[in-house]
Amino acid sequence: MTLKSNKDIPIGGLIDEAGSSKKFKTGDWRSFRPIWDKEKCIQCMMCLPLCPEDCIPSEGSGKDIKRKETDLEYCKGCGICMNVCPVKCIKMEEESKFTK
């Protein structure tokens, strides 16, 4: 077995075009889907900055900012939003309930 040098190994994670992540809809990787209870939500915005896929949109600004429904085309179902929610208004449900 011949070992490769660092010059022989291709560069991984190369981003050659800004904003290209929008081309890759990663929501179909999901096993669990976040279900958001709008009535229970206190709009604390804890979930927005902690979402690794930036798939929780908002509207407004400053004190008037409001969370909107999760963009399921990009949500991978990691559950971080559920875990950081102080009022537990987000629960994760199996994706198989929604796809038949």
N, C-alpha and C positions, 0 to 999 in steps of 0.2 A: 504494500500500500504506500503510495506516494502522498505526502502531505502537501497541501497547497500553501503558498505564501499569501500574505495579506494582499498582494497585488493581483493574485489570481481569483480572489473571492469577490463576487459582484457586490456593489453597494446595496445595502438593504434600507428600506424606508425612504427612498429618494422621492422627494416632492419636487417635481419639475414644472408644476403649474399651480399658481395660487388659486385657492377656492375649489380645487378639484374634488374635495370630499362630497360636495353636493351631487356629484354624478353617481355616487355609490350609495344606493338606498340599502341600508344595513338592517332594516326592520324585519326582514325575513329570517334573520338568525335567531330571533326571539323565541324562547320557550314560555316565558311569562309576560303578560301584558299589564301595564299600569292602568288601574281604573281609578279615576279622580272623582271624588264627591265634591262637586262645586258648592253645595250648600254647607258642608262642614268646613271647607277651606277658609282660613283666616287671612289669606293673601300675605303670608310672612315672607315669601320669596326665598325660603331656604333651599328649595329644590332647584331653582333656576341655575345658580352658579355652580352647583355641585353635579349637575347632569354632565357626564363625560361626552355625550353626543350633542349637547346643546339643542335638544329636541323639545324643550318646553318653551314655547313662545310666550311673549308678553305683549301688552299694549299699554300705552300711556307712558308717563315718566314721573320721576320724583315720588311724591307721596301718592300719586294717582296711578301708579303702575299696578297692573292686574295680570295674573297668570291666565293663560288660555289653555285649551286642550292640547295634550301631548301629540307631537307629530310622529305618528306610528310608522311612517316610512323610514325613519332613522333610529327610532328607539330600539335598543337591543335587549330590553327587559332586565337590566342589571339589578333593579330594585333600590338603588341609592336614594331615589326620590322618596320612596316609601319609608326607608330607614331614617331619613333626616326630618321627616314631617312631624312637628310637635303635636299636632292634633289627630294624626293618623287618618287623614282624609284620602290617602292613596293606598290601595291594596293591589297586590299582584295576583292575577288569575291566570290559569293555564291557557296558553294560546289556542290549544286544541278545542276549547269551548267556542271559539269565534271562527275557526276555519273548519269547514266540513267538506 
